[in-house]
Amino acid sequence: MLRFHKFTAGAIWMSEFGNPDDPKDFKFIYKYSPLHNIRFPESGQWPPTLMLTADHDDRVVPSHTLKYAATLYEKAKMHPQQTNPLLFRIEQKAGHGHGKPTAKWISEIVDKFSFLQRVLFMRWQE
């Protein structure tokens, strides 16, 4: 959240989220920034997480998700009890979602439901 305004359409969101270049807004944004609030529990695990992005997203640039995933994985390495999946999916040749071909929608939905099926120990029924 501290650099959202530096990429593509991010600057137009400053009226909603604040201006990270303003020290007062910076303090406020820092408190709810997902990246800066990654804190693994002392005992226990980070919950199962599926992170999604698209390589040509011009609204929420992939670098935000990439940095979050990298930080999460780096911190997870220091917690040997972490066995919950931390998965990352990059949709290729895709943007923010509008105009996405049906095949890509189906692939994404299958991945999401497969993730839920695994982490919730669900059994598929015919």
DSSP file (Angstrom, degrees, kcal/mol; ACC not computed):
  #  RESIDUE AA STRUCTURE BP1 BP2  ACC     N-H-->O    O-->H-N    N-H-->O    O-->H-N    TCO  KAPPA ALPHA  PHI   PSI    X-CA   Y-CA   Z-CA
    1    1 A M              0   0    0      0, 0.0     3,-0.4     0, 0.0     4,-0.3   0.000 360.0 360.0 360.0 -17.5    0.0    0.0    0.0
    2    2 A L        +     0   0    0      1,-0.2    28,-0.1     2,-0.1    27,-0.0   0.625 360.0  28.8 -81.2 -10.5    2.9    2.4    0.5
    3    3 A R  S >  S+     0   0    0      2,-0.1     3,-2.0     1,-0.1     4,-0.3   0.244  82.5 111.6-129.1  12.0    3.8    2.4   -3.3
    4    4 A F  G >  S+     0   0    0     -3,-0.4     3,-1.1     1,-0.3     6,-0.2   0.826  75.9  58.7 -57.9 -32.1    0.4    1.8   -4.9
    5    5 A H  G 3  S+     0   0    0     -4,-0.3     6,-0.3     1,-0.2    -1,-0.3   0.540  93.8  67.1 -77.5  -6.2    0.3    5.4   -6.3
    6    6 A K  G <  S+     0   0    0     -3,-2.0     2,-0.4     4,-0.1    -1,-0.2   0.554  93.2  69.0 -89.4  -9.1    3.6    4.9   -8.2
    7    7 A F  S X  S-     0   0    0     -3,-1.1     3,-2.7    -4,-0.3     4,-0.3  -0.901 103.2 -60.2-121.1 142.3    2.2    2.4  -10.7
    8    8 A T  G >  S-     0   0    0     -2,-0.4     3,-0.6     1,-0.3    51,-0.1   0.138 119.5  -4.5  31.1-117.7   -0.3    2.6  -13.5
    9    9 A A  G >  S+     0   0    0     49,-1.4     3,-1.5     1,-0.2     4,-0.3   0.399 103.4 105.6 -85.4   4.4   -3.8    3.7  -12.3
   10   10 A G  G X   +     0   0    0     -3,-2.7     3,-1.9     1,-0.3     4,-0.2   0.805  66.5  66.8 -55.8 -34.8   -2.8    3.8   -8.6
   11   11 A A  G X  S+     0   0    0     -3,-0.6     3,-1.4    -6,-0.3    -1,-0.3   0.813  92.0  61.6 -60.5 -30.3   -2.6    7.6   -8.4
   12   12 A I  G <  S+     0   0    0     -3,-1.5     3,-0.4     1,-0.3    -1,-0.3   0.651  96.5  61.8 -72.3 -11.7   -6.3    7.9   -8.9
   13   13 A W  G X> S+     0   0    0     -3,-1.9     4,-2.9    -4,-0.3     3,-1.1   0.471  74.4  93.5 -90.2  -2.1   -6.9    5.9   -5.7
   14   14 A M  H <> S+     0   0    0     -3,-1.4     4,-2.0     1,-0.3    -1,-0.2   0.836  79.5  58.9 -62.2 -30.8   -5.2    8.4   -3.5
   15   15 A S  H 34 S+     0   0    0     -3,-0.4    -1,-0.3    -4,-0.2    -2,-0.1   0.797 115.4  36.7 -67.2 -24.9   -8.5   10.2   -2.7
   16   16 A E  H <4 S+     0   0    0     -3,-1.1    -2,-0.2    -4,-0.1    -1,-0.2   0.867 132.5  23.0 -91.0 -43.0   -9.8    6.8   -1.4
   17   17 A F  H  < S-     0   0    0     -4,-2.9    -3,-0.2     1,-0.3    -2,-0.2   0.637 107.6-112.0-102.9 -17.4   -6.7    5.4    0.4
   18   18 A G     <  -     0   0    0     -4,-2.0    -1,-0.3    -5,-0.4    -2,-0.1  -0.372  34.8 -70.9 105.3 170.5   -4.6    8.5    1.1
   19   19 A N    >   -     0   0    0     -2,-0.1     3,-2.1     1,-0.1     7,-0.4  -0.899  31.0-158.5-106.3 109.0   -1.2    9.8   -0.2
   20   20 A P  T 3  S+     0   0    0      0, 0.0    -1,-0.1     0, 0.0     6,-0.1   0.698  92.0  64.6 -61.2 -17.3    1.7    7.7    1.0
   21   21 A D  T 3  S+     0   0    0      4,-0.1     3,-0.1     5,-0.1   -19,-0.0   0.655  86.1  82.7 -78.8 -14.6    4.0   10.6    0.3
   22   22 A D  S <> S-     0   0    0     -3,-2.1     4,-3.1     1,-0.1     5,-0.2  -0.813  80.7-140.7 -88.9 121.4    2.2   12.6    3.0
   23   23 A P  H  > S+     0   0    0      0, 0.0     4,-1.9     0, 0.0     5,-0.1   0.836 100.9  50.8 -53.6 -37.1    3.7   11.7    6.4
   24   24 A K  H  > S+     0   0    0      2,-0.2     4,-1.5     1,-0.2     5,-0.1   0.943 114.7  42.2 -66.9 -47.1    0.3   11.7    8.1
   25   25 A D  H  > S+     0   0    0     -6,-0.3     4,-3.2     1,-0.2     5,-0.3   0.887 109.8  59.7 -65.0 -38.6   -1.3    9.5    5.4
   26   26 A F  H  X S+     0   0    0     -4,-3.1     4,-2.8    -7,-0.4    -1,-0.2   0.926 104.6  48.9 -55.7 -48.1    1.8    7.2    5.4
   27   27 A K  H  X S+     0   0    0     -4,-1.9     4,-1.1     1,-0.2    -1,-0.2   0.902 114.6  45.6 -59.5 -42.2    1.4    6.4    9.1
   28   28 A F  H  X S+     0   0    0     -4,-1.5     4,-0.7     2,-0.2     3,-0.4   0.937 114.6  46.4 -67.3 -47.5   -2.3    5.6    8.6
   29   29 A I  H >X S+     0   0    0     -4,-3.2     4,-1.1     1,-0.2     3,-1.0   0.887 106.4  59.6 -63.2 -40.2   -1.7    3.5    5.5
   30   30 A Y  H 3< S+     0   0    0     -4,-2.8     3,-0.4    -5,-0.3    -1,-0.2   0.851  97.8  60.9 -57.7 -35.6    1.2    1.6    7.1
   31   31 A K  H 3< S+     0   0    0     -4,-1.1    -1,-0.2    -3,-0.4    -2,-0.2   0.812 116.6  28.9 -65.4 -30.5   -1.2    0.4    9.9
   32   32 A Y  H << S+     0   0    0     -3,-1.0    -1,-0.2    -4,-0.7    -2,-0.2   0.388  84.5 126.5-112.5   4.5   -3.4   -1.5    7.4
   33   33 A S     <  -     0   0    0     -4,-1.1     4,-0.5    -3,-0.4     3,-0.3  -0.471  54.8-145.7 -62.1 119.1   -0.9   -2.4    4.7
   34   34 A P  S >  S+     0   0    0      0, 0.0     3,-1.2     0, 0.0    -1,-0.2   0.894  97.4  53.5 -55.3 -41.4   -1.2   -6.1    4.2
   35   35 A L  G >  S+     0   0    0      1,-0.3     3,-0.9     2,-0.2    -2,-0.1   0.895 110.0  46.5 -60.5 -41.0    2.5   -6.4    3.4
   36   36 A H  G 3  S+     0   0    0     -3,-0.3    -1,-0.3     1,-0.2    -3,-0.1   0.392 107.8  58.6 -86.9   4.0    3.5   -4.7    6.6
   37   37 A N  G <   +     0   0    0     -3,-1.2     2,-0.9    -4,-0.5    -1,-0.2   0.134  66.6 126.9-117.6  19.0    1.1   -6.7    8.7
   38   38 A I    <   +     0   0    0     -3,-0.9     2,-0.4    -4,-0.0    -3,-0.0  -0.691  29.6 159.7 -76.9 109.3    2.5  -10.2    7.9
   39   39 A R        -     0   0    0     -2,-0.9     3,-0.1    36,-0.0    -3,-0.0  -0.923  30.9-144.9-136.7 109.1    3.1  -11.6   11.4
   40   40 A F        -     0   0    0     -2,-0.4     2,-0.1     1,-0.1     5,-0.1  -0.461  29.2-107.7 -70.1 141.9    3.4  -15.3   11.9
   41   41 A P        -     0   0    0      0, 0.0    -1,-0.1     0, 0.0     3,-0.1  -0.408  21.5-123.8 -67.6 147.9    1.9  -16.6   15.1
   42   42 A E  S    S+     0   0    0      1,-0.2     2,-0.4    -2,-0.1    -2,-0.0   0.932 101.7  19.5 -58.4 -47.0    4.5  -17.8   17.7
   43   43 A S  S    S+     0   0    0      2,-0.1     2,-0.2    38,-0.0    -1,-0.2  -0.970 118.9  29.9-122.1 143.2    2.9  -21.2   17.8
   44   44 A G  S    S-     0   0    0     -2,-0.4     2,-0.3    -3,-0.1    37,-0.1  -0.682  84.7 -76.5 105.7-166.0    0.6  -22.4   15.0
   45   45 A Q        -     0   0    0     -2,-0.2    -2,-0.1    37,-0.1    37,-0.1  -0.869  32.2 -98.7-134.9 162.1    0.6  -21.5   11.4
   46   46 A W        -     0   0    0     -2,-0.3    38,-0.2    38,-0.1    37,-0.1  -0.615  59.0-101.7 -70.4 141.6   -0.3  -18.9    8.8
   47   47 A P        -     0   0    0      0, 0.0    -1,-0.1     0, 0.0     0, 0.0  -0.249  47.5 -79.3 -66.3 157.5   -3.6  -19.9    7.3
   48   48 A P        -     0   0    0      0, 0.0     2,-0.4     0, 0.0    38,-0.2  -0.346  59.7-166.3 -54.3 133.8   -3.8  -21.6    3.9
   49   49 A T  E     -a   86   0A   0     36,-2.5    38,-3.0    -3,-0.1     2,-0.5  -0.990  23.0-168.6-135.9 132.8   -3.4  -18.9    1.4
   50   50 A L  E     -a   87   0A   0     -2,-0.4     2,-0.4    36,-0.2    38,-0.2  -0.977  14.6-163.6-118.7 115.1   -4.0  -18.6   -2.4
   51   51 A M  E     -a   88   0A   0     36,-2.8    38,-2.8    -2,-0.5     2,-0.4  -0.841   7.3-166.1-101.7 134.8   -2.6  -15.4   -3.9
   52   52 A L  E     +a   89   0A   0     -2,-0.4     2,-0.3    36,-0.2    38,-0.2  -0.935  17.3 148.4-124.0 142.3   -3.8  -14.4   -7.4
   53   53 A T  E     -a   90   0A   0     36,-1.9    38,-3.0    -2,-0.4     2,-0.4  -0.958  32.8-129.8-155.9 172.5   -2.5  -11.9   -9.9
   54   54 A A  E >   -a   91   0A   0      6,-0.3     3,-1.5    -2,-0.3    38,-0.2  -0.989  19.3-129.9-130.8 141.7   -2.4  -11.4  -13.7
   55   55 A D  T 3  S+     0   0    0     36,-2.7    40,-0.1    -2,-0.4    37,-0.1   0.675 107.2  38.1 -68.2 -16.8    0.8  -10.5  -15.6
   56   56 A H  T 3  S+     0   0    0     38,-2.3     2,-0.5    35,-0.3    40,-0.3   0.055  77.1 139.6-120.3  25.8   -0.9   -7.6  -17.5
   57   57 A D    <   -     0   0    0     -3,-1.5    38,-0.1    38,-0.4    -3,-0.0  -0.586  26.3-177.4 -72.2 119.3   -3.1   -6.2  -14.7
   58   58 A D  S    S+     0   0    0     -2,-0.5   -49,-1.4     3,-0.1     3,-0.2   0.404  77.7  50.3-100.3   2.1   -2.9   -2.4  -15.0
   59   59 A R  S    S+     0   0    0      1,-0.2     2,-0.6   -51,-0.1    -1,-0.1   0.811 124.6  21.5-101.6 -47.5   -5.1   -1.7  -12.0
   60   60 A V  S    S-     0   0    0     -6,-0.1    -6,-0.3   -51,-0.0    -1,-0.2  -0.845  92.9-142.1-119.8  91.3   -3.5   -3.8   -9.3
   61   61 A V    >>  -     0   0    0     -2,-0.6     3,-1.7    -3,-0.2     4,-0.6  -0.192  14.6-121.2 -60.1 143.4    0.0   -4.3  -10.7
   62   62 A P  H 3> S+     0   0    0      0, 0.0     4,-3.0     0, 0.0     5,-0.2   0.744 103.8  76.5 -57.3 -25.1    1.4   -7.8  -10.2
   63   63 A S  H 3> S+     0   0    0      1,-0.2     4,-2.4     2,-0.2     5,-0.2   0.834  90.2  56.6 -59.5 -30.8    4.4   -6.4   -8.3
   64   64 A H  H <> S+     0   0    0     -3,-1.7     4,-2.0     2,-0.2    -1,-0.2   0.953 112.8  39.4 -63.9 -48.5    2.2   -5.9   -5.2
   65   65 A T  H  X S+     0   0    0     -4,-0.6     4,-2.9     2,-0.2    -2,-0.2   0.887 114.7  54.1 -68.5 -39.0    1.2   -9.5   -5.1
   66   66 A L  H  X S+     0   0    0     -4,-3.0     4,-2.6     1,-0.2    -2,-0.2   0.920 110.5  45.8 -61.1 -44.2    4.7  -10.7   -6.0
   67   67 A K  H  X S+     0   0    0     -4,-2.4     4,-2.4    -5,-0.2     5,-0.2   0.902 112.9  50.2 -67.2 -40.1    6.2   -8.7   -3.1
   68   68 A Y  H  X S+     0   0    0     -4,-2.0     4,-2.7    -5,-0.2    -2,-0.2   0.943 112.6  46.9 -61.5 -47.5    3.5  -10.0   -0.7
   69   69 A A  H  X S+     0   0    0     -4,-2.9     4,-2.7     1,-0.2     5,-0.2   0.914 112.2  50.0 -61.8 -43.7    4.2  -13.6   -1.8
   70   70 A A  H  X S+     0   0    0     -4,-2.6     4,-2.3    -5,-0.2    -1,-0.2   0.910 112.9  46.4 -62.5 -42.4    7.9  -13.2   -1.5
   71   71 A T  H  X S+     0   0    0     -4,-2.4     4,-2.3     2,-0.2     5,-0.2   0.913 112.8  49.8 -66.2 -42.7    7.7  -11.7    2.0
   72   72 A L  H  X S+     0   0    0     -4,-2.7     4,-2.3    -5,-0.2    -2,-0.2   0.928 112.8  46.2 -62.4 -45.8    5.2  -14.4    3.1
   73   73 A Y  H  X S+     0   0    0     -4,-2.7     4,-1.7     2,-0.2    -2,-0.2   0.900 110.9  53.1 -64.6 -40.6    7.5  -17.2    1.8
   74   74 A E  H  < S+     0   0    0     -4,-2.3     4,-0.4    -5,-0.2    -1,-0.2   0.920 113.4  42.6 -61.2 -44.2   10.6  -15.6    3.4
   75   75 A K  H >< S+     0   0    0     -4,-2.3     3,-1.2     1,-0.2    -1,-0.2   0.858 109.0  59.0 -71.2 -34.2    8.9  -15.4    6.8
   76   76 A A  H >< S+     0   0    0     -4,-2.3     3,-2.0     1,-0.3     6,-0.3   0.836  94.1  65.8 -63.9 -32.3    7.4  -18.9    6.4
   77   77 A K  T 3< S+     0   0    0     -4,-1.7    -1,-0.3     1,-0.3    -2,-0.2   0.771  97.3  55.8 -60.8 -24.6   10.9  -20.4    6.0
   78   78 A M  T <  S+     0   0    0     -3,-1.2    -1,-0.3    -4,-0.4    -2,-0.2   0.397  98.3  68.2 -88.5   2.7   11.6  -19.4    9.6
   79   79 A H    X   -     0   0    0     -3,-2.0     3,-2.4     1,-0.1    -1,-0.2  -0.803  58.9-176.7-125.4  88.8    8.6  -21.3   10.9
   80   80 A P  T 3  S+     0   0    0      0, 0.0    -1,-0.1     0, 0.0    -2,-0.0   0.719  81.1  66.4 -60.9 -20.6    9.2  -25.1   10.5
   81   81 A Q  T 3  S+     0   0    0    -37,-0.1     2,-0.8     2,-0.0     3,-0.2   0.600  74.5 110.4 -75.0  -8.9    5.7  -25.8   11.8
   82   82 A Q    <   +     0   0    0     -3,-2.4   -37,-0.1    -6,-0.3    -3,-0.1  -0.552  24.4 141.1 -72.6 107.7    4.2  -24.1    8.7
   83   83 A T        +     0   0    0     -2,-0.8    -1,-0.2   -37,-0.1     3,-0.1   0.460  34.5 109.8-121.7 -10.2    2.7  -26.9    6.6
   84   84 A N  S    S-     0   0    0    -38,-0.2     2,-0.1    -3,-0.2   -38,-0.1  -0.417  81.2 -99.0 -62.7 142.7   -0.4  -25.0    5.4
   85   85 A P        -     0   0    0      0, 0.0   -36,-2.5     0, 0.0     2,-0.5  -0.405  30.6-167.6 -69.9 138.9   -0.2  -24.3    1.7
   86   86 A L  E     -a   49   0A   0    -38,-0.2     2,-0.3    -2,-0.1   -36,-0.2  -0.897  24.4-179.6-121.2  95.8    1.0  -20.8    0.6
   87   87 A L  E     -a   50   0A   0    -38,-3.0   -36,-2.8    -2,-0.5     2,-0.4  -0.698  17.3-160.7-108.9 153.1    0.1  -20.9   -3.1
   88   88 A F  E     -a   51   0A   0     -2,-0.3     2,-0.5   -38,-0.2   -36,-0.2  -0.997   3.9-170.1-135.8 129.8    0.6  -18.3   -5.8
   89   89 A R  E     -a   52   0A   0    -38,-2.8   -36,-1.9    -2,-0.4     2,-0.6  -0.982   2.9-169.3-127.4 124.6   -1.1  -18.2   -9.2
   90   90 A I  E     -a   53   0A   0     -2,-0.5     2,-0.5   -38,-0.2   -36,-0.2  -0.951  16.4-144.9-112.7 115.4   -0.2  -15.8  -12.0
   91   91 A E  E >   -a   54   0A   0    -38,-3.0   -36,-2.7    -2,-0.6     3,-0.5  -0.671  22.4-139.0 -76.1 126.6   -2.6  -15.7  -14.9
   92   92 A Q  T 3  S+     0   0    0     -2,-0.5     3,-0.1     1,-0.2    -1,-0.0  -0.654  75.6   8.5 -93.6 146.3   -0.6  -15.2  -18.1
   93   93 A K  T 3  S+     0   0    0     -2,-0.3     2,-0.3     1,-0.2    -1,-0.2   0.904 106.5 114.6  54.6  45.6   -1.6  -12.9  -20.9
   94   94 A A    <   -     0   0    0     -3,-0.5   -38,-2.3     6,-0.1    -1,-0.2  -0.957  46.8-162.6-142.3 158.3   -4.4  -11.5  -18.8
   95   95 A G        -     0   0    0     -2,-0.3   -38,-0.4     3,-0.2   -39,-0.1   0.061  61.9 -39.9-113.9-135.7   -5.3   -8.2  -17.1
   96   96 A H  S    S-     0   0    0    -40,-0.3     3,-0.1     2,-0.1   -39,-0.1   0.533  93.5 -89.3 -79.1  -6.0   -7.7   -7.2  -14.4
   97   97 A G  S >  S+     0   0    0      1,-0.4     3,-1.7     0, 0.0     2,-0.2  -0.019  87.4 122.2 128.2 -32.8  -10.4   -9.6  -15.6
   98   98 A H  T 3  S+     0   0    0      1,-0.3    -1,-0.4    -4,-0.0    -3,-0.2  -0.444  85.7  11.2 -67.3 131.2  -12.5   -7.7  -18.1
   99   99 A G  T 3  S+     0   0    0      1,-0.3    -1,-0.3    -2,-0.2     3,-0.1   0.594  86.3 157.7  79.5  11.3  -12.6   -9.5  -21.4
  100  100 A K    <   -     0   0    0     -3,-1.7    -1,-0.3     1,-0.1    -6,-0.1  -0.505  46.8-110.3 -69.6 133.0  -11.0  -12.6  -20.1
  101  101 A P    >>  -     0   0    0      0, 0.0     4,-1.9     0, 0.0     3,-0.7  -0.248  23.5-113.8 -62.5 152.6  -11.8  -15.6  -22.3
  102  102 A T  H 3> S+     0   0    0      1,-0.2     4,-2.7     2,-0.2     5,-0.2   0.862 115.2  59.0 -55.4 -39.7  -14.1  -18.3  -20.9
  103  103 A A  H 3> S+     0   0    0      1,-0.2     4,-2.2     2,-0.2    -1,-0.2   0.878 106.1  48.1 -60.6 -37.9  -11.3  -20.9  -20.8
  104  104 A K  H <> S+     0   0    0     -3,-0.7     4,-2.3     2,-0.2    -1,-0.2   0.894 110.6  51.1 -69.9 -39.3   -9.2  -18.6  -18.5
  105  105 A W  H  X S+     0   0    0     -4,-1.9     4,-2.6     2,-0.2    -2,-0.2   0.932 111.3  48.3 -60.8 -45.0  -12.2  -18.1  -16.2
  106  106 A I  H  X S+     0   0    0     -4,-2.7     4,-2.7     1,-0.2    -2,-0.2   0.928 110.8  50.5 -62.0 -45.5  -12.8  -21.8  -16.0
  107  107 A S  H  X S+     0   0    0     -4,-2.2     4,-2.1     1,-0.2    -1,-0.2   0.908 112.3  47.1 -59.5 -43.2   -9.1  -22.5  -15.3
  108  108 A E  H  X S+     0   0    0     -4,-2.3     4,-2.4     2,-0.2    -1,-0.2   0.914 112.2  49.3 -65.9 -43.0   -9.1  -19.9  -12.5
  109  109 A I  H  X S+     0   0    0     -4,-2.6     4,-2.8     2,-0.2     5,-0.3   0.903 109.8  51.8 -64.2 -41.1  -12.4  -21.3  -11.0
  110  110 A V  H  X S+     0   0    0     -4,-2.7     4,-2.5     1,-0.2    -1,-0.2   0.923 110.7  48.8 -60.6 -44.0  -11.0  -24.8  -11.1
  111  111 A D  H  X S+     0   0    0     -4,-2.1     4,-2.2    -5,-0.2    -2,-0.2   0.910 112.4  48.1 -62.9 -42.2   -7.9  -23.7   -9.2
  112  112 A K  H  X S+     0   0    0     -4,-2.4     4,-2.5     2,-0.2    -2,-0.2   0.941 114.6  44.3 -64.5 -47.4   -9.9  -21.8   -6.6
  113  113 A F  H  X S+     0   0    0     -4,-2.8     4,-2.8     1,-0.2    -2,-0.2   0.870 112.1  53.3 -67.1 -35.1  -12.3  -24.7   -6.0
  114  114 A S  H  X S+     0   0    0     -4,-2.5     4,-2.1    -5,-0.3    -1,-0.2   0.901 109.2  49.4 -64.6 -39.9   -9.4  -27.2   -5.9
  115  115 A F  H  X S+     0   0    0     -4,-2.2     4,-2.7     2,-0.2     5,-0.3   0.952 113.2  46.0 -61.8 -49.6   -7.6  -25.1   -3.3
  116  116 A L  H  X S+     0   0    0     -4,-2.5     4,-2.2     1,-0.2     6,-0.3   0.904 110.6  53.8 -60.4 -41.8  -10.8  -24.9   -1.2
  117  117 A Q  H  <>S+     0   0    0     -4,-2.8     5,-1.8     1,-0.2     4,-0.4   0.906 112.6  44.4 -59.6 -41.6  -11.3  -28.6   -1.6
  118  118 A R  H ><5S+     0   0    0     -4,-2.1     3,-0.7     3,-0.2    -2,-0.2   0.948 117.1  41.4 -70.1 -49.0   -7.8  -29.3   -0.3
  119  119 A V  H 3<5S+     0   0    0     -4,-2.7    -1,-0.2     1,-0.2    -2,-0.2   0.748 120.4  43.1 -77.3 -21.3   -7.7  -27.0    2.6
  120  120 A L  T 3<5S-     0   0    0     -4,-2.2    -1,-0.2    -5,-0.3    -2,-0.2   0.381 104.9-127.3-100.6   2.9  -11.3  -27.7    3.8
  121  121 A F  T < 5 +     0   0    0     -3,-0.7    -3,-0.2    -4,-0.4     2,-0.2   0.878  47.6 170.6  54.6  42.0  -10.8  -31.5    3.3
  122  122 A M      < -     0   0    0     -5,-1.8     2,-0.5    -6,-0.3    -1,-0.2  -0.509  28.0-140.3 -82.8 152.0  -14.0  -31.6    1.1
  123  123 A R        -     0   0    0     -2,-0.2     2,-0.2     2,-0.0    -5,-0.0  -0.956  17.0-129.2-112.7 129.7  -15.0  -34.7   -0.8
  124  124 A W        -     0   0    0     -2,-0.5     2,-0.4     2,-0.0     0, 0.0  -0.510  22.1-156.9 -74.7 143.7  -16.4  -34.2   -4.3
  125  125 A Q              0   0    0     -2,-0.2    -1,-0.0     1,-0.1    -2,-0.0  -0.956 360.0 360.0-122.8 143.9  -19.7  -36.0   -5.0
  126  126 A E              0   0    0     -2,-0.4    -1,-0.1     0, 0.0    -2,-0.0   0.469 360.0 360.0 -71.9 360.0  -21.0  -37.0   -8.4
